[in-house]
Amino acid sequence: MSQLTTLILCGRSARHVHVANRLSAHSQVLAIVQENGSDLSLKKVQQWLKPGVLRQKVSRWLRDRKRYRGNPEARFFFGDQPVRLDREDLRIEVPHINDPKVVELANRLKPDLILVFGTSLIRGPLLEAGRLGMVNLHGGLSPEYRGADCTFWALYNREPDKVGCTLHFINAGIDTGDLIAHICPPVTAQDDELTLFWRGVKASAEVYCELLDRLERGEKPGVKQAGKGRLYQVKQRQGRHEAELAQAMRAGLLDGIDLPLRVRWFFKDEQVPG
């Protein structure tokens, strides 16, 4: 176990809780902050009520309700056990990750590292917290796949070898901070978007823990991203894209695929392809 002190910022889904549990078991965790998304402002409601935005949100909700029927994500990460934080005693819930309470907490606890997975975009003074910085687990290979639904887009682009996750230091951009590691999960012909994404997250949790050990040993991973790559936004994923990918999967997009787990660490003496 690492002796580094950590502050964990995460969401509430099963995948977020799984990663938080692994990190809290592998470090001297001081607190676990979960964002509950309850900060509904008038401006946000007005934005949602715009015809195109509302239609997209309803469509996505219906799609996810169908895909997540029976809570397969919880079964993937927790089996028959309930989804729960192992360190429930350290849990703090906030409406939004940039809540002033989080900044106050970070300034008071003074952790060595702030570890992030599944929160909204972090802005403002919180970006300066953490003696060794702030690290994020992103569900795509940055810089080529930044933003949302990156497993989907890698498959849609016929690039199953580029399904994976990124550990990176956080800056003010969206998944643009210095690269720490790329984690690509095993890929087989029997997989689909969700199993690949979840498998990538599970593998990344172990690499996240390894990062703590490396930092404690004095290693200094972190390489600037060469180029901006591509940023995928939630609104870009439309029904026609999903239908096209579904057709490609039925036609054998993953036939003959048998890729192992692949992990690449980034250190300053390496060149990162753009």
N, C-alpha and C positions, 0 to 999 in steps of 0.2 A: 504493500500500500504506500502511495506517495504521502509525504509529509506536507505537501503544499496545501495551503488553505484555499478553499474555493467558495464561490457564490454561484449557484446554478439558477439560470433563468430559462423557463421552459413553458410549453403549452400543457394541455391536459389530456390529450389523446394517449392511447396505449403506447404508441411508439415513443412519445415524449417522456412518459413515466418510466419506460424501460431504460432509456438512455440516462435519465436522472438517477435511477437506482444504481446503475453500473458506476456512474461517476461518484456518487455519494459513498459507495462501498470502497472506492479506490483512492479517496482523498479525504482531507480533513474539512468536510463540508460545514460551512457556517450557517447557511440558510438556503432554502429552495423556494424561489419566487415563481408562482404560476400566474399567467395572464388569463383572465376569464372573459375578456372582450365585452364587458358590460358598460363600456363608456359610450353610450348612445347620445350623441349630440344632435341638435336640430339640423345642423349643416349636414351631418352624415345621413340622417333620415331623408332629408330633401334630395340628396344625391341618389340614394337607393330608389326613390320614387320616380325617378326619370324613366320613361317607358322602356328604353333599351336596356338600362341597368337592371330594372326590376325583372324584366323578362329573362335576362341572363342568370340572375341570382335564383329565380324560381326553377329554371331549367337545371342548373347545377345542383340545387337542393334535391330535386327529383332523381337525378342521376345518382347522386351519392347515397340517397336513401335506398335505392335498389342495389347498388354495389356493396353497401355495408350492412345489408339485411343479415341478421344473425351475428353481428359484431365479429367478423372474421379477423380484424386487426387485433382485437383483444385475445383471441384464441392463438394467433400467430406468436404473440409476444409473451402471453401469460398462461397459455393452455387452459386448464379448467379452473385456474385460480383467479380471484378477483383482481382487477386492475387497481393497484394502490401503491403509493409511495412507501418505501421501506422506512424512510425517515419522515414520517408524517408529522412528528414533533417539530420539525424545522420548516414546515410549509407555511408560506405567506402568500395570500391571494390578493391580486391587485386588478383593477379594471383594465389597465393598460400598462405595458412594460416601461413606458416613459413617465409613469406617475412619479411625482416628486418624492414619494415614500421610498421608491427604489433607489433613487440617487442618495437620499439620506442614509439608507441602509448600507449601501456600498461605501459611503464615506465613513460611516461609523465602524463597520466590520473590517475594512481595509484588507480584503482578501488578496492573496497572491495572484489568483486568476479568476476571471468571470467566464463561466462556461454556458453557452447559449445553444438552444435547440427549440425551434417551433414557436418563436415569438414574432410580434410585429417588428417592423424596422426600427432599430434603436437609433435615437437621435439625441442631440444636445449633450449636456455635461456628463451623462452616463458613459459616453464614449471614452472619457478620460480615466475611468475607474479601472482598478486592477493593477497591482504592482508590475506584473509581467504581461498585462494586456487583457484583451477580451477575445475569446475564440468562439466561432460559430460552426455548427454542423449544417451544411447546406445539401439538399437532396438533388444535386446535379454536379456535373464536372465543370467547374469554373475554369477559365472564362467562357468556354464555348457554350455551356448551358447554365445560364444564370436565371434567377427568378423562380417562376412557378411551374409545376407540372413537368419537371425536366425529364423524368423517366418516360413519360408519355411522348414528349417531343423527340427524345433520342430514338425511340421505337418508330415513331411516325417518320422520322428522317432516315429510316433503315440503317440505324447505327447502334445495334444492340451492344456492341463492344464499348460504347460510350455511355452506357447506363452506369450510374454510380453516384457517389457523394463526395463532397469536398469539406475538409477541415481548413479553415482560414481565419486569420486575424480579422477583426471587424474594424472597418473604417466607416466613413459617412455614406459610402455608396451602397448599392445593392449587390452583395456577394462579390465585391471587388477588392477586398483586403488581401494582404500577402498570403500566398498559398502555403499550407502546411503539409497536406497529404491529399491524394486522390484514392478513394476506396471503391473498387469495382467488384460487385458481388459475382458469384458463380451464375452463369446463364445457361439454361438448358431449353430444349424444345418444348418442355411442358409448362414453361413459365408464362406469366402474363404481367401486365403493368404493376399490379398491386404486389404480387409476390416478389417481383424484382426490387421494387422500392423498399419493401419491408426488409428483405434480405440485406439490401445495401445498408439500411439503418442499423440492423443488428450487428453487421460486421464493423460498421463505423464506430459503434459504441466501444468495441474492444480497442480499436485504433486510438480513439479519444483517450482511453485509459493509458495506453502506451505513451501518448503524448505527454501526460503528466510525469511519467517516469523519465522520459527524455529531457524534459525541461528541468526536472530536479537534478539530473546529472550534469546540467550546464550546457546541453546541446541547444543550438539556436536555429531551429527550422524557420522557414519563412522567406518566400521569394515573391517579388512583385509580379503581378499578372502581366503577361505580354499581350497587350491589346485588350479591347473591351469585350470581344466575343459577341455573344448575343443574349439579350435580356428577353425572356418570355413572360408575358403578363397573363393573369388569370383570364382576362376577357378575350385573349387570342384563341383559346381552345373552344371551338364551336362544334356543334353536332356533326357537321360534315367531316371534320377532322377525325372525330371518333369513329364515324362510319367507315372512313377510309382505312383507318388503322385496324378496325375489326375485320374488314375484308382481307387486309394483308396478312393478319394473323391466321385467319382461316385458310388462306392460300399457302401457308407454310413459311412465313417470315422467319421463324426461329428453327425451321427444320435443319437438322445437322449441326446445330449450335451446341457446343459443350465447352464453355469457357470457365476456367478456374477463378478463384478469388485472386484479385490483383491489387496490390497496395503500392503506391509510389509516394515516397517522402520527398519534400523539396527543401534543399539547402542552398545557401547563397552562392555557392560556387557552380551551380547548375544553370543551364539555359532552359527556360520554359517555352515550348512552342506556342505561338499565338493562334 
